[in-house]
Structures are given as structure tokens and as C-alpha cells.
Amino acid sequence: MSGAFAGFGRKAIPFLKALDFHQSREWFQENRDLFESELREPLGDLVETLSERFGAAGLGLRGDRKKSLFRINRDVRFSKDKRPYTTHVSAILSPDGTKMEQGVFFFYLGLDACFAAVAWWQPEAAMLQAMRRTIETKPGEFRKLVAALKKNKLELGTQGAMKRMPRGFEHVTDPELSAAIRNRHFVVRRDIDPDSVHAPELAEALVDFAVRARPLLDWGRAIQGTLVPVSQD
């Protein structure tokens, strides 16, 4: 049954630890009910609660328990690592509710980390080029983005950044701008205390984070041409 998010189950993390130890389809099937009640159903509730709250906040992000949740089964077809399951659950909310759009909200609960992110992650080549060109040609707008995020106690991540300037941008020497142009992704992240995931207040904290990260969404949407002007009424 779906409903308002009430927190992940107290056995959520212990389940992931046990799954990591067993990595067995037989064990997983025997314990599927625990996975559903402690992890998957609460994650679905969280997504749908956030979708409603994001809509009310005008963030342009939505999702549901059918389309937004990632599978816990690993795709091992082209991997040397043949473990059948991940040790995390995750979900994404996007402008159209699918996993194919950019400018998204991402939630991840796992043994290795627990965090939320708002991101333009691995944008297609044309969009990434446009973002880089905007930084080069409209540095004032980019600095306003950085300042807005800083005011909201957030900063752009540097994960996966190129070590050298991409072709065509070698002339950009300003340290802040050149560092941004080397990014392959544009993302802000909020780490989450795993002990806090069992309470319904997690949803409120995630809404607060997404609202504070909105300048990054708006910056990317302006470049993409999908930014909806805020009504002055």
C-alpha cells in the first residue's frame, strides 16, 4: 500500500549488510518480503511524497514508485563482478518522471554512502558543450549561480572532472571558470546521516535541500531552453 513516507524500516541497513554477505538469489527470494517492507515500499513512499512536495514548491521534478526506483539486481552481462545484487537502493525524480531526463533529483541509500543530489549528470555532448560555452561567454551568470549555491550552503562538486581543458576552451585562464569548464557533470550533494532515514522528517530535509539547490536546476534549464519564468502575479 502506498502512503505518506514514514521512514525506512529499522532492518533496512541490516538487510543490505546480510545481502552483501550472502549475494545469493536463493537468500534474496527467501527474504524478499523483508526487502519490500523495509526498503522498497518506503522508497516508493518517499518518491511519491517528494513528488507531491516538489510540485507544490514549483521545482518541476516528479516521479512515482513504478518509474523512479532503480532495480536492486545488478546487470552482470558485461562485468567481471558477477554478484547479482547491489548493496543500495536508489531513485530519481525528473522533469518528466522518467530516468531519461537531465536536471534531476537523486536519492541513494547504501552501505557505502547515503546522500541526495541535484544534478546534470553526464549530459549529452551538445548540452555539456552549451554549459561550458555559457560559463565562458556569460561568466557573470555562472558566478551568480556559485554565489547563490554558497548562500544556500551548497557548492558544485568536482567528481570526474577533466584534468586538462577540453578542446576549444584552452584560452580560458580564470581559475574558477576553467575549473568549472573541466567538469563533466554539474552536481550538488547533501550527505545524509544513515540514522536519520528511519524518520518521516527525512522527506522534509530532502525538500529543503532540493529548494536550496534550485539555482543549479534553473541555470541548466535556462541553457537548455526549458526554464519556465516565475509568475509575477
Buried (B, 14 or more C-beta within 10 A) or exposed (E): EEEEBBBBBEBBBEBBEBBBEBBBEEBBEEBEEBBEBBBBBBBBBBBBBBBBBBEEBEBBBBBBBEBBBBEBEBEEEEEEEEEEBBBBBBBBBBBEBEBEBBBBBBBBBBBEEBBBBBBBBEBEEEBBBBBBBBBBEEBEEBBEBBEBBEEBEBEBBEEEBEEEBBEEBEEBEEEEBBBBBBBBBBBBBBEBEBEEBBBBEBBEBBBEBBBBBBBBBBBBBBBBEBBEEEEEE
